[in-house]
């Protein structure tokens, strides 16, 4: 699968759908180019699965050498999304598809970073005069989170497979390519062979 970027260059993407029925995984490569948003993605996953709805379905998506994303959809649940690089995702053609779930940047332990920012910003206020306070607010607005690089979303979405948020976030440190990171994740799920078969 590929997408033409703003510069006119063709950007390579790969996406696979892993669906688990009882203890058996089935895999297929999928084309997400026609999916517009998170709602469309849920419909796409359900339509792409077999007649019987799977216990869980996982979409693994990568942009070559840049970032990867994991989307999980369980029976009667909302989709859960994790991305290795929020800034990269938002610059891509899949921004609406992946960020509709309101991805929030996360720290090394998987805790949302957004919750930490207000507390840090409030601490120095007591010792600042009025002018200094305005200056600080201006600086924070300029340096605000905007579109930060780094992991975002639900880093604990594979916890029931024995993998902590920290383990998933550790795959984002640059030591593995996105393709290798997805292979590692498929291995955690017990679907490494199935993923390899559709690459």
C-alpha positions as CSV (number, residue, x, y, z in Angstrom):
1,X,0.0,0.0,0.0
2,X,1.3,3.5,-0.7
3,X,0.2,7.1,-0.4
4,X,1.3,10.1,-2.4
5,X,2.7,12.7,0.0
6,X,2.5,16.5,-0.3
7,X,5.9,16.6,-2.0
8,X,4.7,14.3,-4.7
9,X,6.8,11.4,-3.5
10,X,5.2,8.0,-3.0
11,X,5.3,7.0,0.6
12,X,5.2,3.3,1.4
13,X,2.8,1.9,4.0
14,X,1.9,-1.6,5.1
15,X,-1.2,-2.6,7.0
16,X,-2.3,-6.0,8.2
17,X,-5.5,-7.2,10.0
18,X,-5.1,-9.9,12.6
19,X,-8.3,-11.5,13.8
20,X,-8.5,-14.1,16.5
21,X,-11.2,-16.7,16.6
22,X,-11.0,-18.7,19.8
23,X,-7.3,-19.5,19.9
24,X,-6.6,-19.2,16.2
25,X,-5.3,-16.1,14.4
26,X,-6.1,-15.2,10.8
27,X,-4.2,-12.5,9.0
28,X,-4.6,-10.5,5.8
29,X,-3.0,-7.4,4.3
30,X,-5.5,-4.6,4.0
31,X,-5.7,-1.3,2.1
32,X,-6.8,1.6,4.4
33,X,-6.7,4.3,1.7
34,X,-10.5,4.4,1.4
35,X,-11.1,4.6,5.2
36,X,-11.8,8.2,6.2
37,X,-11.9,8.2,10.0
38,X,-12.2,6.2,13.2
39,X,-15.8,5.3,12.6
40,X,-15.0,4.1,9.1
41,X,-12.1,2.1,10.5
42,X,-14.4,0.2,12.9
43,X,-16.8,-0.6,10.0
44,X,-13.8,-1.6,7.8
45,X,-12.4,-4.0,10.4
46,X,-15.8,-5.7,10.9
47,X,-16.5,-6.0,7.2
48,X,-13.0,-7.4,6.6
49,X,-13.3,-10.1,9.1
50,X,-15.0,-13.4,8.4
51,X,-18.8,-13.9,8.8
52,X,-18.3,-14.6,12.5
53,X,-17.1,-11.6,14.5
54,X,-13.7,-12.3,16.0
55,X,-12.9,-12.2,19.8
56,X,-10.4,-9.5,19.0
57,X,-9.1,-7.8,15.9
58,X,-5.8,-5.9,15.7
59,X,-4.7,-3.7,12.8
60,X,-0.9,-3.2,12.5
61,X,0.0,-0.2,10.4
62,X,3.5,1.1,9.5
63,X,5.0,3.9,7.5
64,X,8.4,2.6,6.4
65,X,11.3,3.8,8.6
66,X,9.1,6.4,10.3
67,X,6.3,5.2,12.6
68,X,3.9,2.4,13.4
69,X,0.4,2.2,14.9
70,X,-1.7,-0.5,16.6
71,X,-5.5,-0.5,16.5
72,X,-7.4,-3.0,18.6
73,X,-11.1,-3.7,18.4
74,X,-12.7,-6.1,20.8
75,X,-16.3,-7.4,20.8
76,X,-18.7,-4.6,21.8
77,X,-15.9,-2.2,22.7
78,X,-14.6,1.1,21.2
79,X,-11.4,0.9,19.2
80,X,-8.1,1.4,21.2
81,X,-5.2,3.1,19.4
82,X,-1.5,3.4,20.0
83,X,1.0,5.2,17.8
84,X,4.8,5.3,18.1
85,X,5.1,8.9,16.9
86,X,2.1,11.2,17.2
87,X,3.7,14.0,15.1
88,X,4.5,11.6,12.3
89,X,0.9,10.2,12.3
90,X,-0.6,13.7,12.2
91,X,1.5,14.6,9.2
92,X,0.4,11.5,7.3
93,X,-2.7,10.7,5.3
94,X,-4.0,8.5,8.1
95,X,-4.2,11.3,10.7
96,X,-8.0,11.4,10.7
97,X,-8.2,7.6,10.8
98,X,-5.9,7.2,13.8
99,X,-6.3,10.4,15.8
100,X,-10.1,10.4,15.9
101,X,-9.8,8.5,19.2
102,X,-8.1,11.6,20.6
103,X,-4.6,10.3,21.0
104,X,-2.8,11.8,24.0
105,X,1.0,11.7,24.3
106,X,2.3,9.3,26.9
107,X,5.4,9.0,29.0
108,X,7.7,6.0,29.4
109,X,5.3,4.4,31.8
110,X,2.2,4.9,29.6
111,X,0.7,7.7,31.7
112,X,-0.8,10.5,29.7
113,X,1.6,13.5,29.6
114,X,-1.3,16.0,29.2
115,X,-2.3,15.5,32.8
116,X,1.2,16.4,34.0
117,X,1.5,19.8,32.2
118,X,-1.0,21.9,34.2
119,X,0.5,21.0,37.5
120,X,4.0,21.9,36.4
121,X,2.8,25.2,34.9
122,X,1.0,26.2,38.1
123,X,3.9,25.7,40.6
124,X,5.9,28.9,39.9
125,X,2.9,31.3,39.8
126,X,3.0,32.2,43.5
127,X,6.5,33.8,43.3
128,X,5.9,35.7,40.0
129,X,4.8,39.3,39.6
130,X,2.1,40.2,37.1
131,X,4.4,40.9,34.2
132,X,6.5,37.8,34.7
133,X,3.3,35.7,34.9
134,X,2.2,37.0,31.5
135,X,5.6,36.3,30.1
136,X,5.5,32.7,31.4
137,X,2.0,32.2,29.9
138,X,3.2,33.5,26.5
139,X,6.2,31.1,26.6
140,X,4.1,28.1,27.5
141,X,1.7,28.9,24.7
142,X,4.6,29.0,22.3
143,X,6.2,25.9,23.6
144,X,3.0,24.0,24.2
145,X,2.4,20.4,23.2
146,X,0.9,21.2,19.8
147,X,1.9,18.1,17.9
148,X,4.6,16.4,20.0
149,X,6.8,13.7,18.7
150,X,6.8,10.4,20.5
151,X,4.3,7.6,21.5
152,X,0.7,8.4,22.1
153,X,-2.6,6.6,22.8
154,X,-3.5,3.5,24.8
155,X,-0.1,1.9,25.6
156,X,-1.8,-0.8,27.7
157,X,-4.0,-2.1,24.9
158,X,-2.0,-5.4,24.9
159,X,-1.8,-5.9,28.7
160,X,-4.0,-9.0,28.6
161,X,-1.4,-10.6,26.3
162,X,1.2,-10.1,29.1
163,X,2.8,-6.9,27.7
164,X,2.9,-3.8,29.8
165,X,2.6,-0.2,28.5
166,X,6.4,0.1,29.2
167,X,7.1,-2.8,26.9
168,X,5.1,-1.4,24.0
169,X,6.6,2.1,24.5
170,X,10.1,0.6,24.5
171,X,9.6,-0.4,20.9
172,X,9.4,3.3,20.0
173,X,13.0,4.1,21.0
174,X,14.4,3.8,17.5
175,X,16.4,0.6,18.0
176,X,13.8,-1.3,15.9
177,X,12.4,-0.3,12.5
178,X,8.6,0.0,12.4
179,X,8.5,-3.3,10.5
180,X,10.5,-5.1,13.2
181,X,8.4,-3.5,15.9
182,X,5.2,-4.9,14.3
183,X,6.9,-8.3,14.0
184,X,7.7,-8.1,17.7
185,X,4.1,-7.2,18.5
186,X,2.7,-10.0,16.4
187,X,5.0,-12.4,18.3
188,X,3.5,-11.2,21.6
189,X,0.0,-12.0,20.2
190,X,1.1,-15.4,19.0
191,X,0.6,-14.4,15.4
192,X,4.1,-13.9,14.1
193,X,3.9,-16.5,11.4
194,X,0.5,-15.2,10.3
195,X,1.8,-11.7,9.9
196,X,4.9,-12.9,8.1
197,X,2.7,-14.8,5.6
198,X,1.0,-11.6,4.4
199,X,4.0,-9.3,4.2
